[in-house]
Amino acid sequence: MTLFKKAAVLALVLATGACTNPDRFGGGAGGADGGMSAGMAGSASDPTSPLFFNQTIGDRVLFAVDTSTITPEGRTILDGQAQWLLTNADYRAVIEGHADEQGTREYNLALGQRRANAVREYLVSRGVPVGRLQVTSFGKERPIAVCSEESCYAQNRRAVTVLSFSAVTS
Amino acid sequence: MMKRFLTLLVALMLAGPVLAQGGPLRLTITDGVIEPITFAVPSFEAESPAAQQAASDISRLVVQDLAGTGLFREVPATAFISQVSSFVQPVAFADWRAINAQALVVGAVNVSGDRLTVKFRLYDVFSGQELGQGLQFAGTTAGWRRMGHKVADAVYSRITGEGGYFDSRVVFVSESGPKDNRQKRLAIMDFDGANVQFLTDSSSIVLAPRFSPNGDRVLYTSFESGFPRINVLNVANVGRQQLQTAPGEMAFSPRFSRDGRQVIYSLSNGGNTDIYRTDLATGQHIRLTSAPSIETAPSLSPDGSQIVFESDRSGNQQLYIMSANGGEARRISFGEGRYGTPVWSPRGDLVAFTKQNAGRFHIGVMRIDGSEERLLTSSFLDEGPTWSPNGRVIMFSRETQGAGGTSSMYSVDISGRNLKAVPLQGGASDPSWGPLQP
């Protein structure tokens, strides 16, 4: 029990601490475990590296309660993502939609899909070939912040663009 | 609106005891408060030395099942005046009347090798009559709990005039680990939390299992591929295969048709989620809804002719009913807040649902025309009701608040009474209550 609590607290610290991406390289909270391994991440200062994508551009956009509308802040991040994906044509991405815990399980799966799809549509509108983008949803199954307050919910209502390296065939 | 429901509930609670005094032993289950029937179960007779443990265990289980409903109250053995040492000896009714036991269950157990037989008789103490006839069940010693549940089901059924629910199983999701890395496995248990068996490992997320009508298969959503997909699992051999759905990016929320031959489910494409039906034998797919909104959580009426489902076409989650072949849907939920996860009752008269309002979650029931909404529970997060085979009890998931939040399963009568946790080790969610076993 104590151990469990410690783990939960640690996860909370990670999640709220640095605005980094603990679910990407930690291997814990990602869920789909993307396709990206730590070895491929490169350096955050190298603009062609996935780490640059994840941290400098930002791999995720956040949503208001029960919506899938891309916010102005979200647009800025997605403009950067689109630019990066167009420059680094050997990467594909799976966009993972997520919801906060304040909803029923199956509805939240559908809501997460709606969010992921909104991101895909935006990236496609910026020129990213649709064939390089897949969407999935984890609903409320993989929160990144575990408190039951809006400060955590706001981080959990997200769509994360998870890169994978593969020569694009079409 | 909310206030009116509360008032209604209070009125029901004040309605007072409903008990046929002096008449035959009969309990009519109503939505009001019921004065429990008092009953005595002297330890069943062991017909052989090998049967002693089973006789004692089975009689305790019968007591536990009956008392657990809240409709029956045990008269403890310490109050007994006469002892029942033999199944065949005449019952001294006066001794049981004196301690105010309205019902008396006597039984006997025989064990031969791994074979176990249980027989029992039920007496209406105040009329001095046997209620129904003596009945015998046969099974294995390992399956002794099922024999006990069967006796309790028969007693429940004879006194209430309704089917029982004790000899039934529940498939659910067993949970462990912290909230942001929760491990989920499919598991099956007896309705009372005993005999837990795991059906999958925790290598990928599994969600929302549903029993087939006869309990031989389970449908569930799996993230094995990283994308939600529907699996069909054979309970007997735990073999599983992916359902070939209509083409789509995500498939989830599966339920069997009443004949077990078709699956209705949700399919998502391009941010839109609709309800589809696939025939398991032919692989033929039919799209049942085509709105740009989220349509999910379908549930068929007992006769299979209609589907209740949730949709946010009005702007937020509400409940709708349409033909099982799709087409026009009529909205049935009009209260405050959001309504999801509708489940049609086995009797066909009610829909159980999850309601989210003012930061709280509730399990509730309403009639199929949306009237007489009644909220049975209230907590930080209750969701996902499932009906007992007789439509009298609802099981659901309850998640506690905060970073250390965990999920457990609870059951509650449709009257709102008798709320209790299912006793299990570890977390549990998404129950689906199977049929009474043959």
Interface residues (C-beta under 8 A of the other chain):
Chain A: F4 K5 A7 A8 V9 A11 L12 A15 G28 A29 G31 A32 D33 D66 S68 V94 E101 Q102 G103 T104 R105 E106 Y107 L109 A110 L111 Q113 R114 A116 N117 A118 E121 Q134 V135 T136 S137 F138 G139 E141 R142 P143 I144 A145 V146 C147 S148
Chain B: P178 K179 D180 N181 R182 K184 I205 L207 A208 T221 F223 G226 F227 P228 E249 M250 F252 S253 S266 S268 G270 G271 N272 T273 I294 T296 A297 E310 D312 N316 Q317 G340 T341 T354 Q356 F380 L381 E383 G384 E399 Q401 G402 A403 G404 G405 D430
